[in-house]
Amino acid sequence: MRTFRAVCFSLLLSAVPATASDQNLKEEIGKIGSAYEQHFNKKDAAGITSLFTKNYLRVTQNGIEPDNTKYYEDAFKAGLNRLEVKTTEVQSLSESMALVTGEAHVTGRSEKGDPLELNVIWTALDVRENGQWKIRMLTSVPKPPPQQPQQAAK
């Protein structure tokens, strides 16, 4: 009977809504996204890279990017200059590690003046390094366009 009560109590605890510490983690991790946006919108590639750990991994649809700063410098040269980040989920993995997911909207203008627009889905593994949250791994891929409803075959 005690085992049954312990199991029921454990299930009840797992159903409890997000705690204050969960909210604090979301706020702390959210600061990375805000700083990322600020650096991007200032075209500060080195500032973006400063948000990453020393031994980071930056993964795109092209594979692992060996030089994060160059990756963003090239994006700015191509005409991208505005970023909006939306964090959709933060999951604590330990006191010093979190899994984060979200979306981003990137815009700008090409050399010819044509509008540029990218919608991106991203995931990040953030770690606490020297008391500060940093990005250990960031993966981003273009968000596929919404699927069109299929018309019934006649």
C-alpha positions, 0 to 999 in steps of 0.5 A: 500500500505504501508503494502505491501511495508513493507512486501516486504522490510521484505522479501528482508531483510530475503533474504540478505546473511549472515552478518559479525555478522553471520561470527563472530558467526561462528568463535567464535563457531568454537573455541569450536570445535578446543579446543575440538579437541585439548583436545581430541587428548591430551586425556584430558577428563577434558579439554573437560569437561571444554568446557561445562557449569556447568549444561550441558547435554551430550546425546549419543545413550545410553541416558544421560551421567551422567559424561562427564569426565568419558565418555571420559576417557573410550573412551581413554581407549578403544583406541580412540585417534584422533578426527576431528570435522567439523561444518556444521551449526551455527544458532543464537537463541539469542545474547547468544545462538546458535544451532550448527550441525556437524560431527566428525571422531574418530579413534584409535586402540584397545588393540589388535591393530585393527583399530577403526573408528567412524563417528558421527553426532552431535548437540549442544546448545551453550550458552555464559556464563561469556562472553565465549561460552560453550556447554550447551547440546551436542548430538551425534550419530553414522552416519549411513553408506551410503545407497546402491542403491537398485537393481531393482527386476527381 
